[in-house]
């Protein structure tokens, strides 16, 4: 949540089957976008049709992933009951996998007198764990009744994509609910969580976060134990919101790739003036994450999709195309992918902006799949 101050594995016959299944699943997408590749009319219209066809082909061949989302206006951070909205949106835009993030410190968050988002009070003992468990119940109900499947392994992700079945990776944004109890992390794994972010907006005993007061000067000894436990249990370990000093220490502890799921490059010209400056990261910060074999997810807080692609390019120029992914942070504040029906348009904009189909496949999901396989199996 960031309103801070505000692979495919496609080989042989399995590739053929997957491409066929996604061809069927994406037929409605092509129809929605103007009738598919048979579009007639002006040269511009023909170019749009050709570009859309190429984007759909990327989505057929690659497992696309939003590496950080709250699932829209009726998603996990809303007060709405579980529904089919997320599944329908993913189908509409051809998104295969959404990393759906529970926010345990959500009840504490609000804006201070300066308009900055932060924890406004100290939680009662056990309060955040209780809230977090309630959100996991919410996810259980949505998966059981509303058109989604939950992925626990890379094989699950591959199977869901092959079947054209939208899937989620259950995610937690901020481990504030642990309260020093590592066994709660194991309990989260047993509940189907496979992706965890260490810090958010609430001070905890793991490390310092970007928008908070420095209290630990980086990563704590308990934080190091948490990272090691993430590797042992099989979680993607996400260092979004962590201070640069904390990330520097985390890189030394990590034995598997790290993810930084949602940010942008410091001073991003593509974003322009923004209250999110405290949540942007420096070149050195990005390079540290990439050095683990990991990747940096770029959020959707850009004026339009073409500017979003420029934001992706800014990070690719720093760390390379193998270390960038898409973490929209939908739904927090207005952005360029508020509706997953726009996912195929984002891929189309990537191709129009000069990314090759192979590179678009890496950024839109392949790089996360590499991290997930290494971290989770």
Secondary structure as GFF3:
##gff-version 3
##sequence-region A 1 377
A	DSSP	alpha_helix	12	25	.	.	.	ID=ss1
A	DSSP	alpha_helix	27	32	.	.	.	ID=ss2
A	DSSP	three_ten_helix	36	38	.	.	.	ID=ss3
A	DSSP	alpha_helix	43	61	.	.	.	ID=ss4
A	DSSP	beta_strand	65	69	.	.	.	ID=ss5
A	DSSP	alpha_helix	85	93	.	.	.	ID=ss6
A	DSSP	beta_strand	97	102	.	.	.	ID=ss7
A	DSSP	three_ten_helix	106	108	.	.	.	ID=ss8
A	DSSP	beta_strand	109	111	.	.	.	ID=ss9
A	DSSP	beta_strand	117	119	.	.	.	ID=ss10
A	DSSP	alpha_helix	127	145	.	.	.	ID=ss11
A	DSSP	beta_strand	149	150	.	.	.	ID=ss12
A	DSSP	alpha_helix	154	163	.	.	.	ID=ss13
A	DSSP	beta_strand	167	173	.	.	.	ID=ss14
A	DSSP	three_ten_helix	176	178	.	.	.	ID=ss15
A	DSSP	alpha_helix	183	190	.	.	.	ID=ss16
A	DSSP	beta_strand	193	197	.	.	.	ID=ss17
A	DSSP	alpha_helix	221	233	.	.	.	ID=ss18
A	DSSP	beta_strand	236	238	.	.	.	ID=ss19
A	DSSP	alpha_helix	244	253	.	.	.	ID=ss20
A	DSSP	beta_strand	258	263	.	.	.	ID=ss21
A	DSSP	three_ten_helix	275	279	.	.	.	ID=ss22
A	DSSP	alpha_helix	283	291	.	.	.	ID=ss23
A	DSSP	beta_strand	295	298	.	.	.	ID=ss24
A	DSSP	alpha_helix	305	319	.	.	.	ID=ss25
A	DSSP	three_ten_helix	321	323	.	.	.	ID=ss26
A	DSSP	beta_strand	324	326	.	.	.	ID=ss27
A	DSSP	three_ten_helix	340	342	.	.	.	ID=ss28
A	DSSP	alpha_helix	343	352	.	.	.	ID=ss29
A	DSSP	alpha_helix	357	361	.	.	.	ID=ss30
A	DSSP	pi_helix	362	366	.	.	.	ID=ss31
A	DSSP	alpha_helix	367	375	.	.	.	ID=ss32
###
